[in-house]
Amino acid sequence: MAKNLLIVESPTKSKTLKKFLGRGFDVIASGGHIKDLPKSKLGVDIAHKFKPDYVNITGKAKIIKELRDKAGSCNQIYLAPDPDREGEAIAYHIANELNKINKKIFRVTFNEITKKAVTDGIKNAGKIDLKKVYA
């Protein structure tokens, strides 16, 4: 049976959420950002309206591979980094990495780590807030 995938920032949070969600979910922590602007060059394409040129963060290859592997075998992907601008950016970069593998990607937010808050967040999953990403 294929599971759903919930992706959070914190490894500690992932353990707690796994207990709440049970066997129907795999829960993985990204450990924060997986992409950043390169340190070795400007990092924006001036000719194309200053479009950012994000690259994988050094040391994140293992987690990116794990996310890709899980994305290919799950029903749906729920992105649940923190409900702030940084969390929205993390969700955006993960979604861009995984949408080539699985198009069923949803943004989940919750403000407390309780079973009710998490399950309500999943029931009310939506889209990434691009206004926060580009802020």
C-alpha positions in Angstrom: 0.0 0.0 0.0 1.4 3.4 -1.0 1.6 5.9 1.8 1.4 9.7 1.9 4.5 11.7 2.6 4.7 14.5 5.1 7.8 16.7 4.9 8.7 19.0 7.9 11.8 20.9 8.8 12.8 19.4 12.1 13.8 15.8 12.8 12.4 16.1 16.3 9.1 17.2 14.9 9.1 14.4 12.4 9.2 11.8 15.1 6.3 13.3 17.0 4.2 13.6 13.8 4.9 10.0 12.8 3.3 8.9 16.1 0.2 11.0 15.3 -0.2 9.9 11.7 0.5 6.2 11.9 1.2 3.8 9.1 -0.5 5.7 6.4 2.3 8.3 6.4 6.0 8.5 6.0 7.3 11.6 7.8 10.7 13.1 6.7 12.6 16.1 7.9 14.4 18.3 5.4 16.6 19.8 8.0 15.7 23.3 6.7 16.5 24.7 3.3 17.7 22.3 0.5 18.5 25.1 -2.0 20.3 28.4 -1.8 21.9 31.0 -4.1 25.4 29.9 -5.1 28.2 31.4 -3.1 30.7 31.3 -6.0 28.8 33.7 -8.4 26.1 36.3 -8.5 23.3 33.8 -8.3 20.8 35.8 -10.4 20.2 36.0 -14.1 20.2 39.7 -14.9 19.1 39.2 -18.5 15.9 37.5 -17.3 14.5 40.0 -14.7 17.0 39.0 -12.0 15.6 35.4 -11.9 17.4 33.6 -9.0 19.6 30.6 -9.8 19.2 28.3 -6.9 21.5 25.3 -6.3 21.4 22.4 -4.0 23.0 23.2 -0.6 26.3 21.3 0.0 25.6 18.3 2.3 21.9 18.0 1.4 22.3 15.4 -1.4 21.3 12.5 0.9 18.1 14.1 2.0 17.2 15.2 -1.5 17.7 11.7 -2.7 15.5 10.3 0.1 12.8 12.9 -0.7 12.9 11.9 -4.4 12.8 8.2 -3.6 9.8 8.6 -1.3 8.0 11.0 -3.7 8.1 8.4 -6.4 6.3 5.8 -4.3 3.8 7.8 -2.4 0.2 8.9 -3.1 0.4 12.5 -2.1 3.1 14.8 -0.7 2.3 17.2 2.1 4.8 20.0 2.7 4.7 21.2 6.3 7.7 23.4 7.0 7.1 26.2 9.5 4.2 28.6 8.7 6.4 31.6 8.0 8.2 33.1 5.0 11.2 30.9 5.4 9.0 27.8 5.7 7.1 28.8 2.6 10.5 29.2 0.7 11.5 25.7 1.9 8.2 24.2 0.8 8.6 26.0 -2.6 12.1 24.6 -3.2 11.1 21.1 -2.2 8.0 21.2 -4.4 10.1 22.3 -7.4 12.5 19.4 -6.7 9.7 16.8 -6.4 7.0 17.9 -8.9 8.9 16.1 -11.7 8.3 12.9 -9.8 4.9 13.4 -8.2 2.4 16.2 -9.1 0.2 15.7 -6.0 1.9 18.2 -3.7 0.1 20.2 -1.1 1.1 22.8 1.5 0.1 22.1 5.1 0.3 24.6 7.9 -0.4 24.2 11.6 0.6 26.4 14.6 0.8 23.7 17.3 2.1 20.1 17.4 -1.1 18.3 18.4 -2.9 15.5 16.6 -5.9 17.6 15.9 -3.9 20.6 14.6 -1.9 18.3 12.3 -4.9 16.3 11.0 -6.9 19.5 10.4 -3.9 21.0 8.6 -3.8 18.0 6.3 -7.6 18.1 5.7 -7.2 21.8 4.8 -4.1 21.4 2.7 -3.7 24.0 -0.1 -1.1 25.7 -2.3 2.2 27.3 -1.6 1.8 31.1 -0.9 4.0 32.5 -3.7 3.6 36.0 -2.2 5.5 34.8 0.9 8.1 33.0 -1.3 8.9 36.1 -3.3 8.7 38.5 -0.4 
